[in-house]
Amino acid sequence: MAKVKLTQVRSTIERPENQKRTIKALGLGKINRSVEVELNDAIAGMIRKVNHLIQVEEI
């Protein structure tokens, strides 16, 4: 599986609760925080759900 680097670039203030929980599940929560994760179907679905709040880079 490929790895991707996720960086939160926008705030979750005034966002729906399910988007806030998705950001937390990805290991983010503060602006400019980054995590590296293995890309699988579950992670890809989470990324699509909050793609307007994060930046995705392939590693």
C-alpha positions in Angstrom: 0.0 0.0 0.0 1.1 3.6 -0.7 1.7 6.0 2.1 0.3 9.6 2.1 1.1 12.6 4.2 -2.0 14.4 5.5 -1.8 18.0 6.7 -4.7 19.9 8.2 -4.9 23.3 6.6 -8.3 24.6 7.7 -10.1 24.7 11.0 -13.0 22.5 12.1 -14.8 25.3 13.8 -18.4 25.5 12.6 -18.1 22.2 10.8 -20.5 19.3 11.1 -19.7 16.9 14.0 -19.0 14.0 11.6 -16.3 16.0 9.9 -14.7 16.9 13.3 -14.7 13.2 14.3 -13.2 12.2 10.9 -10.3 14.7 11.4 -9.7 13.2 14.9 -9.8 9.7 13.5 -7.1 10.6 11.0 -4.9 11.8 13.8 -5.2 15.5 13.1 -7.0 18.2 15.1 -4.8 21.3 14.9 -3.9 23.4 11.8 -0.6 22.5 10.3 -0.5 19.1 12.1 0.7 16.3 9.8 0.5 12.6 9.9 1.6 9.8 7.6 -0.8 7.0 7.0 -1.1 3.9 4.8 -3.6 4.5 2.0 -6.4 1.9 2.0 -10.1 2.1 1.2 -11.2 3.3 4.7 -8.6 6.1 4.8 -9.4 7.1 1.2 -13.1 7.5 2.2 -12.1 9.6 5.2 -9.9 11.8 2.9 -12.8 12.4 0.5 -15.1 13.3 3.4 -12.8 16.1 4.6 -10.7 16.9 1.5 -11.6 20.6 1.9 -9.9 20.7 5.3 -6.7 18.8 4.5 -3.8 18.7 2.1 -2.7 15.3 0.8 0.8 14.5 -0.5 1.9 11.1 -1.8 5.1 9.8 -0.3 
